[in-house]
Amino acid sequence: MNNKISTVRPHSPAARAGIVPGDTLLEIDGHIIRDVLDYMYYGYDSHALFLIRRADGTEETVKVRKAPGEDSGLDFETYLMDKARSCANNCIFCFVDQMPEGMRETLYFKDDDVRLSFLTGSYITLTNMSEREIQRIISLKISPINVSVHTMEPSLRCMMLGNRRAGEGIEIVRRLAAAGIEMNCQIVCCPEINDGEHLRYTMEELSKLHPAVNSVSVIPVGLTRFREGLFPLKPFTPEHAAETLDLIAELTDKYLAEKGSRIFFPSDEFFLKAGRPLPEEDWYEGYPQLENGVGLIRLMITEFSQALAECEGPALGTPFSMATGGASAFMLTELLRLAKEKFPGIDGTVYTIMNDFFGHSIDVAGLITGGDLINQLRGKPLGKTLYITNRMLKDGENIFLDDVTLEEASRALGVPIVPISGGGAELLEVMLR
């Protein structure tokens, strides 16, 4: 653990208590602080006693006064106050294993850390947890957490995760559910591996754990062109995607009637692959699996349509362009058409970027590289501005997956490239500019 304090925010409860950068947090109210979860849990109350080791080695207890739940104002040398736990699996479908050599080092790190699941929403497999950590989740009621289940058959899970202990994670899911820990789960569905009757069994077993298992996304496996020497997996065909949607619908209709929730939600990609229309908004039950690509397109359409209905005034008519992946190109094209019907002055073009880098079976916008953007749009009429989704860029930085910077891409294409968050109202505003 690394509990050394790097920053004390000015005027924060910790600053008022006399804590300074360079101090080390040892305990709160007599509880040893091992990582950020201990810090957040034991530091929640309005009055807490912090045992601090000063830079000179002396220890001092200080009283921190604050509102319940208010952050004390401390930042540590690492976000987790510890190293992020790496994955112990060798999954047959792992996307990191399908990356080419020579990319930045951080892209190859596979995290599998329950703390990140709670704090940032990442998915964990439960294969590298000690009994103490399981008990801590239960006793601290750490919830919700996100779990990659994939199958409820122990031997099949061991095979898919490439870990002889992976089957034990199924019992951990059941233990957490019995303790009332809320979980959102995911199933990466692989043709002829965990689909069909295997998927049916997994859905039936997970449905028994509802409402602790709050929602489950079902996602088709993503395959890049960099799979030499890896497990031979097949992509979903349109026919197979349709069959899988039918199986899921059969069971979710039953769960909706019996439990008041569908529980299981296929990602948008399944509907696109099958050539089927997206469900209406109420089908998504508040979008519990949005970050897994479940309902992203429907939410965008809904927000855009509402904003369009309320919007008045002429469009500026400034020419612009938008670039996206094949999965969402049809949606952007349709939304642009609807906007032009109401505001004929809109002058925009949507470009579909094929993923030459990872392979054409990868069609989500978030995996488009700067190189593909440049190569496919060079010389095209792009207007005054090119808009892209911010999902193409590294979180918090203006850099694509292939380390091309936003500035370099803008310079190569001769227009400013502006990332947008993807909300429907913001998209309409961009079109009207």
Buried (B, 14 or more C-beta within 10 A) or exposed (E): BEBBBEEBEEEBBBBBBBBEEEBBBBBBEEBEBEBBBBBBBBBBBEEBEBBBBEEEEEEEEBEBEBEEEBBBBBBBEBBBBBEBBEBBBBBBBBBEBBBEEEEEEEBEEBBBBBBBBBBEEBBBBBBBBEEEBBEBBBEBEBBBBBBBBBBBBBEBBBBBBBBEBBBBBBEBBBBBBEBEBBBBBBBBBBBEBBBBEBBBBBBEBBBEBBEBBBBBBBBBBBBBBBEEEBBEBEBBEEEBBBBBBEBBBEBBEBBBEEEEBBBBBBBBBBBBBBEBEBBEBEEBBEBBBBBBBBBBBBBBBBBBBEBBEEBEEEBEEBEBBBBBBBBBBBBBBEBBEBBBEBBEEBBBBBBBBBBBBBBEBBBBBBBBBBBBBBBBBEEEEBBEBBBBBBBBBBEEEBBBBBBBBBEBBBEBBEBBBBBBEBBBBBBBEBBBB
